[in-house]
Amino acid sequence: MKCKASGIGALIVRFRQESGLTQADLSKDLSYSSPQFVSNWERGIARPPMKALLKLAKKRKFPVKEMRDVLVKEYRDKVDSILKLT
């Protein structure tokens, strides 16, 4: 299935799928009670807390530099939009 997510959500989807994990697997790894948390992150409905991203980096070798780049780009795009720079 092709991912339609963007930003950090797309990175989570790609990482999860490449790792052969389900949303339930990932939510369990992160000590969440429901895979809905991961689903919401992947669809851009909610942002994953930094604590969860750091746990992914340590436990599952989530690509930290790529995560940083995506988060910085998302933040820069949001600021640019607010300031009408784009």
Order of alpha helices (4+ residues) and beta strands (2+ residues): alpha-alpha-alpha-alpha-alpha
